[in-house]
Amino acid sequence: MTTTDRRGLDLTDGERRALADLAAFPLLGAITGRRSRRFPVGGRIPAGELAFTSVRPVQPLSEVERALVLSVVTGVTGRHFGISHHPGYAPALPNYSGSATGRTFPSAAGFHTTEFFFTDDSGTYFLSSRDAAPAPSGRGGNIGDGNIGGGDIGDGGVEDWLAETVGRYRKISDHRIHLPREEPYLEGHNTWIANHPGSLLVIPIADLAQHFIANVAFFLQNGYGLYDDIHDREIPGASDPSLRHAGDPFPLSFVEQYTLAEASAELVTAAYNGHLVLGALGLGGWTFDGIDRLSVLGASGDPAVPGLGFEVQTDDRWSLPNPTGLPGVFETLSRPHVADAGEAVARFTERKFGPGGPFHPDTDGPWRDTPRVRASAAPYDERFTELLTGQIAYVDDVFGKIPGTVPTVHILNYLQAQHIDTDFYDHHFDPGAYLPTHRDHQDVWHS
């Protein structure tokens, strides 16, 4: 059963002081002090030159520590500024963006197709932020006002931001995700440590179906259709006279690789932000890709390893199974979550132009006359919608899925956060292997 966790955060005075110290931690210190610190309390390396067994008990992250890491990775930071000008659209505003929401990491043209799952000793959760509205007061959603980055803790700014993140936790299981400590579920070098007891494992996932539709719309609106370079034939609509560059299409494989690369940038930067804050907090952990994606999503082929339980499709045209989404939780704009390309395009269009979308006049925003700016975006007319639907339908029909040559959903990097055992680093490393924040972590955060 799926539940929504609406718990607040009850901070101690010590945690409030620790938050003030965290807000003052230097960015350059976080960047230059970043390392993969993999050895946790309760950990064990059984053999080799770095063999070591921790005598300290496993220690999960506190509620506040977890909320901080997740807020930095996924958090809503206000409304983004969109694309300001394109001479081919003027005087209309370019209509590229898929969401009005600004988050802690960038997204190509504001598409924002990444969402998040996380797992720890308390269970497994979905954490959605791509269309989340900022807090009405602006607190917890606007870094620029100084409430978060400026260290002004007294007005509750950072606490509101953390609570807003916690309010979006959605528990989908009472158990940590199960991944056997062996290949092929984990890369061999991660079998001793990935998803370790006590750790927080954050799983960013990109909706490549939606990202691909956004890119096809982008190319069509800039006058370019698609060409099926896999089968050496034009995709219907690529020579439509309404396109400024009719008859000069982009190869399908290029657009799909472009989609994969753009979405990967979201995944990596979100995880990297989390890695930076680990040092500032005095937590260990690292970003890595050494967990089998299909096993995490639910396509391992082993009923004892259900992963996140995504819907999984197979087809003789594909070399690998294709997870498409988790029904009722994270559904991509692909079958079976939509009936066909027409529904996929309609839902994509509604996300952009409907209530809460970046081009709906009632969506709040950063401009002095936000309704006027949002309403000035170039619309999707009937002819454009037909072209977009036709090109997406071709890919779906010929390849059996959306996108055609890359997965429908994509995982690249994970972030793992944990309490490190400084005894391991004192035993095996020269001084300087960890930061003063790691040395003082227990006193600062858990005294």
Number of C-alpha atoms within 10 A of each C-alpha: 6 12 11 14 13 14 11 15 16 11 13 12 9 14 17 18 14 17 25 18 14 18 18 12 17 10 13 10 13 19 15 10 16 21 19 15 21 19 25 29 24 18 23 17 15 11 8 7 8 14 11 18 17 18 12 13 12 19 15 19 19 11 13 21 21 18 22 24 27 25 25 25 26 25 28 27 25 26 22 17 15 21 13 10 12 13 9 13 14 12 12 18 22 23 26 22 25 28 25 29 27 26 27 19 21 16 21 17 18 22 24 26 25 25 20 21 20 23 24 24 18 14 14 21 28 23 24 19 22 22 20 19 19 24 16 10 10 18 24 27 28 22 19 13 14 14 24 24 16 15 17 16 19 11 10 15 25 28 25 22 28 24 21 24 25 24 16 18 22 20 21 18 17 14 14 20 21 16 21 14 17 13 14 15 21 22 16 13 11 19 19 18 18 22 27 23 18 21 25 26 25 28 23 25 25 25 25 28 29 27 30 27 24 23 21 25 25 19 18 25 22 15 21 23 31 26 25 18 14 11 8 9 11 17 21 16 23 24 20 16 11 15 20 16 16 16 18 15 20 18 18 22 18 13 18 24 15 15 23 22 12 20 27 22 15 24 28 20 17 26 27 22 22 26 27 23 22 29 27 25 24 23 27 26 27 23 21 17 14 18 23 18 22 22 22 21 25 22 25 18 11 10 9 10 19 19 20 22 16 21 18 16 16 14 12 8 9 16 8 13 16 23 22 28 26 17 13 8 14 18 19 25 27 24 22 16 18 15 11 17 24 17 16 24 25 13 16 18 17 16 20 21 24 16 13 20 22 31 31 23 21 16 19 20 20 11 12 8 11 17 16 14 19 25 18 18 21 17 16 15 8 9 11 16 15 14 21 25 22 19 22 26 22 18 19 18 13 12 15 19 26 30 27 22 16 19 22 25 25 24 23 22 24 23 27 29 30 29 26 27 25 18 17 20 18 13 11 13 12 9 10 10 15 22 20 12 18 22 15 13 19 13 12 18 19 12 8
